[in-house]
């Protein structure tokens, strides 16, 4: 007997009165029975998809099993039961899987639409709960943790060695100044992991909180742990005007993001406003740089007029040093095999080799082990993504490899974009898209190969920088989607919110490279450059991470994007980032813009306290 039949029996037994052969019924009962008959017809159509869920007792919205209704109920109890059973037909939140027995996890995940991933190559959640028995679930988590580390490594290598060099080549080809390139292309290169992770998270409304948590979490991590590490590694005096400018703009971006979290939605005007605010920031940086350079030139001119002899010697000395370096380096050219003496085959094999054997012999065992882990990633990227480097004499022109990259890179990208959905489509029902791309790129590669030489790059070599830039974007976006899906699966298994996953794992994975690189730059004697990278880069991540990501999704959501709030945790996240910025904005000027080791320790301690409070809030130990 189905649940609708049970309710019909309950109402008839409690409300129907037999008088002889006549049956009388209240009007309210007739309405209830009409509703039940309608639900009965709907139940017939939806029984197959819900069969897996019907194998265990019905659950309420909280996911707790409830007993079936008894046969003797009153009209009021039948109406209440009707509302509960109507609610039970809704799709349960996927996090409710942890409230079931281990044997029911797989059937729940397979039959619940909220547990489905919109994109990505691997269904990590179903692979964990269905591919492993429940007792071996910790093994699946360990394997996923290793794979997550590998994905972060893939993301970092793609951004550092292929995406950023091509951006630098593009800015050189467009003849952009260092300041314009720094706040546009360089900021995009450094923030690529955060930006594309945010785009991937915003593409699904269920993971939008993951992007918010990651952007705010990375902001807190960089402005406290990374900045504190720079100050602890090498105390220095902060450049006052750039520091105040960056902190003020970042506080404005954080306040705007606070309004978005408060209202729980982003409309088209707000998304465009984020991008406009960054445009204003770029304009202020360029204007202030021009003013500073002009005043510096005037001061330099006045000093040269007073001390012309000293000025001439200082100007000539660096030129002599640069010339001597180039001249001395040229005397070793005869000892090295040049491109002219290499065959096309040897050029291709050498170009695909990611190991520098001289560097390999100098390094220790831990570096070699880590290098072996990176070899498959580096080989795949070398095979697919061209890189233009204007600092090299040949601009990194490798004719056989560059022609091969046109074919392999195009195929990999068309099969990686949207998880291969567009690459597997058929044109006129016969020709797959990937096959058409293969034929076209083979023809193009053949034309380039036979119209160029190994010895010198062609005039259109700069176009390869744009091609490599485009290929890198698609690969980084595909990797970011896998990371977001994997983190969501881990959050469901451990019953963690997306916000906590974003401010911890995703933020750490995207920002750990900044920690090591900025501290290394500071130890080499450039702490100002390191602290400028801390505050300048996260402005781009915040404004473009929210603005561009939400703008891309606007056409699919009626020009408004809803953001689910996590309650107290959201306010702790926003408040902690704002408080860390206010601390630096107040204390550093009070110290005469001196960044000391003691203040670096204070910032790191602040971050540790923030993480502890966030985790206690997630565990509901701290609550309102």
C-alpha positions as CSV (number, residue, x, y, z in Angstrom):
1,X,0.0,0.0,0.0
2,X,1.5,3.4,-1.0
3,X,1.5,6.5,1.3
4,X,-1.5,8.0,-0.6
5,X,-3.5,4.9,-0.2
6,X,-2.8,4.9,3.5
7,X,-4.0,8.4,3.9
8,X,-7.2,7.6,2.0
9,X,-7.9,4.8,4.3
10,X,-7.1,7.0,7.3
11,X,-9.6,9.7,6.2
12,X,-12.3,7.3,5.2
13,X,-12.1,5.4,8.5
14,X,-12.1,8.6,10.6
15,X,-14.5,10.8,8.7
16,X,-16.8,8.8,6.5
17,X,-20.1,7.8,8.2
18,X,-22.2,5.0,6.8
19,X,-25.9,5.5,7.1
20,X,-27.6,2.5,5.5
21,X,-26.5,2.5,1.9
22,X,-25.8,6.2,1.9
23,X,-22.4,7.7,2.5
24,X,-22.0,11.3,3.8
25,X,-18.8,13.2,3.8
26,X,-17.6,16.6,5.0
27,X,-16.6,19.2,2.4
28,X,-13.1,19.5,3.9
29,X,-12.5,15.8,3.6
30,X,-13.5,15.9,-0.1
31,X,-10.9,18.6,-0.7
32,X,-8.3,16.5,1.0
33,X,-9.2,13.4,-1.0
34,X,-9.0,15.4,-4.3
35,X,-5.5,16.5,-3.3
36,X,-4.5,13.0,-2.4
37,X,-5.8,11.6,-5.7
38,X,-3.7,14.2,-7.6
39,X,-0.6,13.3,-5.6
40,X,-1.3,9.7,-6.2
41,X,-1.2,10.3,-10.0
42,X,2.0,12.2,-9.6
43,X,3.5,9.5,-7.4
44,X,2.9,6.9,-10.2
45,X,5.1,9.0,-12.6
46,X,7.9,9.6,-10.1
47,X,8.1,6.2,-8.4
48,X,11.0,4.9,-10.5
49,X,13.4,7.8,-9.8
50,X,12.5,7.6,-6.1
51,X,12.7,3.8,-5.7
52,X,16.2,4.0,-4.2
53,X,15.0,6.5,-1.7
54,X,12.0,4.4,-0.8
55,X,14.2,1.5,0.2
56,X,14.5,3.2,3.7
57,X,11.8,5.0,5.7
58,X,10.8,8.5,4.5
59,X,12.9,11.3,5.8
60,X,11.9,14.8,6.7
61,X,13.7,17.9,5.7
62,X,16.4,17.3,8.3
63,X,17.1,13.8,6.9
64,X,15.8,11.9,10.0
65,X,13.7,8.8,9.3
66,X,10.1,8.9,10.3
67,X,7.6,6.1,10.8
68,X,4.7,5.6,8.3
69,X,1.4,7.2,9.3
70,X,-1.0,5.0,11.2
71,X,-4.4,4.0,9.9
72,X,-6.5,5.9,12.5
73,X,-6.1,9.7,12.3
74,X,-8.3,12.7,12.5
75,X,-8.8,15.3,9.8
76,X,-6.3,17.6,11.4
77,X,-3.6,14.9,11.7
78,X,-4.2,13.9,8.1
79,X,-3.7,17.5,6.9
80,X,-0.5,17.7,8.9
81,X,0.7,14.5,7.5
82,X,-0.1,15.6,4.0
83,X,2.2,18.6,4.5
84,X,5.0,16.5,5.8
85,X,4.8,13.9,3.0
86,X,4.6,16.7,0.4
87,X,7.8,18.1,1.9
88,X,9.4,14.7,1.8
89,X,9.1,14.6,-2.0
90,X,11.6,17.5,-2.3
91,X,15.3,17.0,-3.1
92,X,17.2,16.6,0.2
93,X,20.5,18.5,0.7
94,X,23.3,16.2,-0.1
95,X,24.9,16.9,3.3
96,X,22.1,14.8,4.8
97,X,23.9,11.6,3.6
98,X,25.9,11.6,6.8
99,X,22.7,11.0,8.8
100,X,22.1,7.7,7.1
101,X,23.6,4.3,7.6
102,X,26.8,3.6,5.7
103,X,25.0,1.0,3.5
104,X,22.5,3.6,2.3
105,X,25.0,6.3,1.2
106,X,25.5,5.0,-2.3
107,X,21.8,4.8,-3.1
108,X,21.1,8.2,-1.6
109,X,23.9,9.8,-3.6
110,X,22.8,8.2,-6.9
111,X,19.2,9.1,-6.4
112,X,19.6,12.7,-5.2
113,X,19.9,15.5,-7.7
114,X,21.7,17.7,-5.2
115,X,24.6,15.3,-5.1
116,X,25.2,15.6,-8.9
117,X,28.0,17.8,-10.2
118,X,27.3,20.1,-13.1
119,X,30.7,19.7,-14.7
120,X,34.0,18.0,-14.3
121,X,35.6,14.8,-15.5
122,X,35.2,12.8,-12.2
123,X,32.3,12.3,-9.9
124,X,34.3,12.3,-6.7
125,X,31.4,11.9,-4.3
126,X,30.0,8.9,-6.0
127,X,33.4,7.4,-6.5
128,X,34.1,7.6,-2.8
129,X,30.8,6.3,-1.4
130,X,30.1,3.8,-4.1
131,X,33.6,2.8,-5.3
132,X,34.7,2.0,-1.7
133,X,32.9,0.1,1.0
134,X,32.0,2.3,4.0
135,X,34.8,0.8,6.1
136,X,37.4,1.8,3.5
137,X,36.1,5.4,3.2
138,X,39.2,6.7,5.0
139,X,41.4,5.2,2.2
140,X,39.4,7.1,-0.4
141,X,39.9,10.3,1.6
142,X,43.7,9.7,1.7
143,X,43.7,9.1,-2.1
144,X,41.6,12.3,-2.6
145,X,44.0,14.3,-0.5
146,X,47.0,13.2,-2.6
147,X,45.1,13.9,-5.8
148,X,44.1,17.4,-4.4
149,X,47.8,18.1,-3.7
150,X,48.6,17.0,-7.3
151,X,45.9,19.3,-8.7
152,X,47.2,22.3,-6.8
153,X,50.6,21.5,-8.2
154,X,49.2,21.2,-11.7
155,X,47.5,24.6,-11.2
156,X,50.7,26.3,-9.9
157,X,53.0,25.0,-12.6
158,X,50.6,26.0,-15.4
159,X,50.2,29.5,-14.0
160,X,53.9,30.0,-13.1
161,X,55.8,28.5,-16.1
162,X,53.3,28.9,-18.9
163,X,50.6,31.4,-18.2
164,X,52.8,34.2,-16.6
165,X,55.6,34.1,-19.2
166,X,53.1,34.4,-22.1
167,X,51.4,37.3,-20.3
168,X,54.8,39.0,-20.0
169,X,55.5,38.5,-23.7
170,X,52.0,39.9,-24.6
171,X,52.7,43.0,-22.5
172,X,56.1,43.4,-24.2
173,X,54.5,43.0,-27.7
174,X,51.9,45.6,-26.8
175,X,54.7,47.9,-25.5
176,X,53.0,48.5,-22.2
177,X,54.8,50.3,-19.4
178,X,55.9,48.4,-16.3
179,X,53.2,50.0,-14.2
180,X,50.4,49.2,-16.6
181,X,51.6,45.7,-17.1
182,X,52.0,45.2,-13.3
183,X,48.4,46.1,-12.4
184,X,46.9,44.3,-15.4
185,X,48.7,41.4,-17.0
186,X,51.1,40.6,-14.0
187,X,48.2,40.8,-11.6
188,X,46.2,38.4,-13.8
189,X,49.1,36.0,-13.9
190,X,49.7,36.0,-10.2
191,X,45.9,35.8,-9.4
192,X,45.1,33.2,-12.0
193,X,44.5,30.3,-9.6
194,X,42.3,32.4,-7.3
195,X,40.4,33.9,-10.2
196,X,39.6,30.7,-12.1
197,X,38.8,28.9,-8.9
198,X,36.2,31.6,-8.2
199,X,34.8,31.4,-11.7
200,X,34.5,27.6,-11.3
201,X,32.8,27.9,-7.9
202,X,30.4,30.6,-9.1
203,X,29.3,28.5,-12.0
204,X,27.2,26.4,-9.6
205,X,25.0,28.2,-7.0
206,X,25.7,25.4,-4.5
207,X,29.4,26.2,-4.5
208,X,29.3,30.0,-4.6
209,X,30.1,30.1,-0.9
210,X,33.3,28.2,-1.7
211,X,34.4,31.1,-3.9
212,X,33.5,33.7,-1.2
213,X,35.3,31.7,1.5
214,X,38.4,31.3,-0.7
215,X,38.6,34.9,-1.7
216,X,38.2,36.2,1.8
217,X,40.3,33.4,3.3
218,X,43.1,34.0,0.9
219,X,42.9,37.7,1.6
220,X,43.3,37.1,5.4
221,X,46.1,34.6,4.8
222,X,48.1,36.9,2.5
223,X,47.6,40.1,4.6
224,X,48.5,38.3,7.9
225,X,50.7,35.2,7.4
226,X,52.4,36.2,4.1
227,X,52.9,39.9,5.1
228,X,53.9,38.8,8.7
229,X,56.4,36.4,7.3
230,X,57.9,39.1,5.1
231,X,58.3,41.4,8.0
232,X,59.7,38.6,10.2
233,X,62.2,37.5,7.5
234,X,63.5,41.1,6.9
235,X,62.3,44.1,8.9
236,X,62.0,47.2,6.6
237,X,60.4,50.5,6.1
238,X,57.2,50.4,4.1
239,X,56.7,52.8,1.1
240,X,54.0,55.0,2.6
241,X,51.9,56.2,-0.3
242,X,51.6,52.9,-2.3
243,X,50.9,51.1,1.0
244,X,48.1,53.5,2.0
245,X,46.7,53.5,-1.5
246,X,46.5,49.7,-1.7
247,X,45.0,49.3,1.8
248,X,42.4,51.9,1.2
249,X,41.3,50.3,-2.1
250,X,41.2,46.9,-0.5
251,X,39.1,48.0,2.4
252,X,36.7,49.5,-0.1
253,X,36.5,46.2,-1.9
254,X,36.0,44.3,1.3
255,X,33.2,46.7,2.4
256,X,31.5,46.2,-1.0
257,X,31.8,42.4,-0.6
258,X,30.3,42.8,2.9
259,X,27.2,44.4,1.4
260,X,26.9,41.5,-1.1
261,X,27.1,39.0,1.7
262,X,24.6,41.0,3.8
263,X,22.0,41.2,1.0
264,X,22.7,37.7,-0.2
265,X,22.8,38.5,-3.9
266,X,24.8,40.2,-6.7
267,X,23.0,42.1,-9.5
268,X,24.4,43.3,-12.8
269,X,25.2,46.8,-11.5
270,X,27.2,45.4,-8.6
271,X,29.2,43.0,-10.8
272,X,30.1,45.9,-13.2
273,X,30.9,48.1,-10.2
274,X,33.5,45.6,-9.0
275,X,35.2,45.8,-12.4
276,X,34.9,49.6,-12.5
277,X,36.5,49.9,-9.1
278,X,39.5,48.0,-10.3
279,X,39.7,50.2,-13.4
280,X,39.8,53.2,-11.0
281,X,42.5,51.5,-9.0
282,X,44.6,51.0,-12.2
283,X,44.0,54.6,-13.2
284,X,45.2,55.8,-9.7
285,X,48.3,53.6,-9.9
286,X,49.3,54.9,-13.4
287,X,48.7,58.6,-12.5
288,X,50.6,58.3,-9.2
289,X,53.4,56.5,-10.9
290,X,53.7,59.2,-13.6
291,X,53.7,62.0,-10.9
292,X,56.3,60.1,-8.9
293,X,58.5,59.5,-11.9
294,X,58.2,63.2,-13.0
295,X,59.3,64.4,-9.6
296,X,62.1,61.9,-9.5
297,X,63.4,63.0,-12.9
298,X,63.3,66.7,-11.8
299,X,65.3,65.8,-8.7
300,X,67.7,63.8,-10.8
301,X,68.2,66.7,-13.2
302,X,68.9,69.2,-10.4
303,X,71.5,66.8,-8.9
304,X,73.1,66.3,-12.3
305,X,73.4,70.1,-12.8
306,X,75.2,70.5,-9.5
307,X,77.3,67.3,-9.8
308,X,77.7,66.7,-13.5
309,X,80.9,64.7,-13.2
310,X,79.4,62.3,-10.7
311,X,76.2,62.0,-12.6
312,X,78.0,61.0,-15.8
313,X,80.1,58.3,-14.2
314,X,77.1,56.8,-12.5
315,X,75.1,56.7,-15.7
316,X,78.0,55.1,-17.6
317,X,78.9,52.5,-15.1
318,X,75.8,50.3,-15.4
319,X,76.0,50.5,-19.2
320,X,79.6,49.2,-19.0
321,X,78.5,46.4,-16.7
322,X,75.7,45.3,-19.0
323,X,78.0,45.3,-22.0
324,X,80.7,43.3,-20.3
325,X,78.1,40.7,-19.3
326,X,76.8,40.3,-22.8
327,X,80.4,40.2,-24.2
328,X,81.6,37.7,-21.7
329,X,78.6,35.4,-22.2
330,X,79.2,35.4,-26.0
331,X,82.7,33.9,-25.7
332,X,81.1,30.6,-24.5
333,X,78.7,30.4,-27.5
334,X,81.2,28.3,-29.5
335,X,81.3,25.6,-26.7
336,X,77.5,25.2,-26.9
337,X,75.7,23.4,-29.7
338,X,73.8,26.1,-31.6
339,X,70.4,25.8,-33.3
340,X,72.1,25.7,-36.7
341,X,74.0,22.5,-35.9
342,X,71.0,20.8,-34.5
343,X,68.6,18.7,-36.5
344,X,64.8,19.1,-36.3
345,X,64.6,15.8,-34.4
346,X,67.1,16.8,-31.8
347,X,65.5,20.2,-31.3
348,X,62.1,18.5,-30.7
349,X,63.6,15.9,-28.2
350,X,65.6,18.5,-26.3
351,X,62.6,20.8,-26.1
352,X,60.4,18.1,-24.6
353,X,62.9,17.2,-21.9
354,X,61.8,18.9,-18.7
355,X,65.0,18.0,-16.8
356,X,68.1,20.2,-16.6
357,X,70.8,17.6,-15.9
358,X,73.3,20.1,-14.7
359,X,70.8,21.4,-12.1
360,X,69.8,17.8,-11.3
361,X,73.3,16.9,-10.3
362,X,73.6,19.9,-7.9
363,X,70.3,19.4,-6.1
364,X,69.5,17.2,-3.1
365,X,67.3,14.1,-2.8
366,X,64.1,15.9,-1.7
367,X,64.2,18.3,-4.6
368,X,64.7,15.3,-7.0
369,X,61.7,13.5,-5.6
370,X,59.5,16.6,-5.9
371,X,60.8,17.1,-9.5
372,X,59.9,13.5,-10.4
373,X,56.3,14.2,-9.2
374,X,56.2,17.2,-11.4
375,X,57.6,15.5,-14.5
376,X,54.3,14.2,-15.9
377,X,52.7,17.6,-15.5
378,X,55.6,19.5,-17.1
379,X,55.9,17.1,-20.0
380,X,52.2,17.4,-20.8
381,X,52.3,21.2,-20.6
382,X,55.5,21.3,-22.8
383,X,53.7,19.2,-25.3
384,X,50.6,21.4,-25.4
385,X,51.3,25.0,-24.4
386,X,53.8,27.3,-26.4
387,X,55.8,29.8,-24.4
388,X,57.3,33.0,-25.9
389,X,60.3,34.5,-23.9
390,X,61.7,37.7,-25.2
391,X,64.6,37.5,-22.7
392,X,66.1,34.7,-24.7
393,X,68.0,35.3,-28.0
394,X,65.7,33.1,-30.0
395,X,62.6,34.1,-28.1
396,X,62.2,30.4,-27.2
397,X,61.4,29.6,-30.8
398,X,61.4,25.8,-31.3
399,X,60.0,25.2,-34.7
400,X,59.1,21.5,-34.5
401,X,57.8,21.8,-31.0
402,X,55.7,24.9,-31.7
403,X,54.2,23.3,-34.7
404,X,53.4,20.2,-32.7
405,X,51.9,22.3,-29.9
406,X,49.3,23.8,-32.3
407,X,47.9,20.4,-32.9
408,X,48.2,18.8,-29.4
409,X,47.3,22.0,-27.5
410,X,44.1,22.5,-29.6
411,X,43.0,18.9,-29.1
412,X,43.7,18.9,-25.4
413,X,41.9,22.2,-24.9
414,X,38.8,21.2,-27.0
415,X,38.5,18.0,-25.0
416,X,39.2,19.8,-21.6
417,X,36.7,22.7,-22.2
418,X,33.4,21.9,-20.4
419,X,34.6,18.4,-19.7
420,X,34.8,17.6,-23.4
421,X,31.1,18.4,-24.1
422,X,31.8,20.5,-27.1
423,X,34.7,18.4,-28.4
424,X,32.5,15.3,-28.6
425,X,29.6,17.0,-30.5
426,X,28.9,15.8,-34.0
427,X,28.6,18.3,-36.9
428,X,25.7,17.3,-39.1
429,X,25.5,14.1,-37.0
430,X,28.7,12.7,-38.7
431,X,31.9,14.7,-38.0
432,X,33.1,15.1,-34.4
433,X,34.3,18.5,-33.5
434,X,37.6,17.2,-32.2
435,X,38.2,15.5,-35.6
436,X,37.6,18.8,-37.5
437,X,39.9,20.6,-35.1
438,X,42.6,17.9,-35.7
439,X,42.4,18.3,-39.5
440,X,42.5,22.1,-39.4
441,X,45.4,22.3,-37.0
442,X,47.4,19.7,-38.9
443,X,47.1,21.9,-42.0
444,X,48.0,25.0,-40.1
445,X,51.0,23.3,-38.4
446,X,52.2,22.1,-41.8
447,X,52.0,25.6,-43.3
448,X,54.0,27.1,-40.4
449,X,56.6,24.3,-40.4
450,X,57.4,24.6,-44.1
451,X,57.4,28.4,-44.2
452,X,59.8,28.9,-41.2
453,X,63.3,28.0,-40.2
454,X,64.9,26.4,-37.1
455,X,67.5,29.2,-36.8
456,X,65.4,32.3,-36.4
457,X,61.8,33.0,-35.1
458,X,59.3,34.2,-37.7
459,X,57.8,37.7,-37.6
460,X,54.5,36.3,-36.3
461,X,56.1,34.5,-33.4
462,X,54.4,36.9,-30.9
463,X,51.1,35.3,-31.9
464,X,52.2,32.1,-30.2
465,X,52.2,34.1,-26.9
466,X,48.4,34.7,-27.4
467,X,47.9,31.1,-28.3
468,X,49.8,29.9,-25.2
469,X,47.8,32.4,-23.1
470,X,44.5,31.0,-24.5
471,X,45.6,27.3,-24.0
472,X,46.7,28.1,-20.4
473,X,43.4,29.7,-19.5
474,X,41.4,26.6,-20.6
475,X,43.7,24.2,-18.7
476,X,43.7,26.3,-15.6
477,X,39.9,26.6,-15.7
478,X,39.5,22.8,-16.1
479,X,41.9,22.2,-13.2
480,X,40.0,24.7,-11.0
481,X,36.7,22.9,-11.7
482,X,38.2,19.6,-10.6
483,X,39.5,21.2,-7.4
484,X,36.1,22.8,-6.6
485,X,34.3,19.5,-7.2
486,X,36.8,17.6,-5.1
487,X,36.5,20.1,-2.2
488,X,32.7,19.9,-2.3
489,X,32.8,16.1,-2.1
490,X,35.2,16.3,0.9
491,X,32.9,18.8,2.5
492,X,29.8,16.6,2.0
493,X,31.6,13.5,3.5
494,X,32.8,15.4,6.5
495,X,29.7,17.6,6.7
496,X,31.7,20.8,6.4
497,X,30.3,24.0,4.9
498,X,31.7,25.4,1.6
499,X,32.8,28.5,3.4
500,X,35.1,26.6,5.7
501,X,36.5,24.6,2.8
502,X,37.1,27.8,0.9
503,X,38.8,29.8,3.7
504,X,41.1,26.8,4.6
505,X,42.0,24.2,1.9
506,X,41.2,26.3,-1.2
507,X,42.7,29.5,0.2
508,X,45.8,27.7,1.4
509,X,46.3,25.8,-1.9
510,X,46.1,29.0,-3.9
511,X,48.2,31.1,-1.6
512,X,51.0,28.9,-0.4
513,X,53.0,29.8,-3.4
514,X,52.7,33.5,-2.5
515,X,54.0,32.7,1.0
516,X,57.3,31.1,-0.2
517,X,57.9,33.4,-3.2
518,X,57.3,36.7,-1.2
519,X,59.4,35.6,1.7
520,X,62.2,34.5,-0.7
521,X,62.0,37.9,-2.4
522,X,62.2,39.6,1.0
523,X,65.3,37.6,2.1
524,X,67.0,38.6,-1.2
525,X,66.7,42.2,-0.2
526,X,63.4,43.3,-1.7
527,X,60.9,43.4,1.1
528,X,59.1,46.4,-0.3
529,X,58.4,44.5,-3.5
530,X,57.1,41.6,-1.5
531,X,54.8,43.6,0.6
532,X,53.5,45.4,-2.5
533,X,52.7,42.1,-4.0
534,X,50.8,41.0,-0.9
535,X,48.3,43.9,-1.0
536,X,48.3,44.7,-4.7
537,X,47.6,41.1,-5.9
538,X,44.6,40.5,-3.6
539,X,42.9,43.6,-4.8
540,X,42.7,42.1,-8.2
541,X,41.6,38.7,-6.8
542,X,38.8,40.2,-4.8
543,X,37.4,42.6,-7.4
544,X,37.8,40.4,-10.4
545,X,37.1,37.2,-8.5
546,X,33.6,38.4,-7.5
547,X,32.9,40.8,-10.4
548,X,34.0,38.8,-13.4
549,X,32.8,35.5,-12.0
550,X,29.3,36.8,-11.2
551,X,29.2,38.7,-14.5
552,X,29.8,35.5,-16.5
553,X,26.9,33.7,-14.7
554,X,24.4,36.7,-15.0
555,X,22.9,35.6,-18.3
556,X,22.0,32.2,-16.8
557,X,20.4,33.6,-13.7
558,X,18.2,36.5,-14.9
559,X,21.0,39.1,-14.2
560,X,21.0,38.4,-10.5
561,X,23.1,35.8,-8.6
562,X,21.9,34.5,-5.3
563,X,24.5,33.7,-2.6
564,X,23.6,31.4,0.3
565,X,24.7,32.8,3.6
566,X,26.3,30.6,6.3
567,X,25.2,32.7,9.2
568,X,27.7,33.7,11.9
569,X,30.6,32.2,9.9
570,X,30.2,34.7,7.1
571,X,30.4,37.7,9.5
572,X,33.4,36.2,11.2
573,X,35.1,35.9,7.8
574,X,34.3,39.4,6.6
575,X,35.0,41.0,10.0
576,X,38.4,39.3,10.4
577,X,39.6,40.5,7.0
578,X,38.4,44.0,7.7
579,X,40.0,44.0,11.2
580,X,43.3,42.8,9.8
581,X,43.3,45.6,7.2
582,X,42.4,48.2,9.9
583,X,45.2,46.9,12.1
584,X,47.8,47.4,9.4
585,X,46.3,50.7,8.3
586,X,46.6,52.1,11.9
587,X,49.6,50.4,13.4
588,X,52.1,50.6,10.6
589,X,51.8,54.5,10.2
590,X,52.0,54.8,14.0
591,X,55.3,52.9,13.9
592,X,56.6,55.4,11.3
593,X,55.9,52.9,8.5
594,X,58.4,50.5,10.0
595,X,57.4,46.8,9.6
596,X,59.0,45.0,12.5
597,X,59.4,41.4,13.5
598,X,57.1,41.9,16.5
599,X,54.3,43.1,14.2
600,X,54.8,40.2,11.9
601,X,54.3,37.8,14.9
602,X,51.1,39.7,15.8
603,X,49.7,39.2,12.3
604,X,50.5,35.5,12.2
605,X,49.0,35.1,15.7
606,X,45.9,36.9,14.5
607,X,45.4,34.4,11.6
608,X,45.8,31.4,14.0
609,X,43.1,32.9,16.2
610,X,40.9,33.5,13.2
611,X,41.1,29.9,12.0
612,X,40.4,28.6,15.5
613,X,37.3,30.7,15.9
614,X,36.1,29.8,12.4
615,X,36.5,26.0,13.1
616,X,34.8,26.3,16.5
617,X,31.9,28.2,14.8
618,X,31.6,25.5,12.1
619,X,31.5,22.9,14.9
620,X,28.7,25.0,16.5
621,X,30.7,25.3,19.7
622,X,30.5,29.1,19.1
623,X,27.1,30.2,18.1
624,X,24.6,33.0,18.7
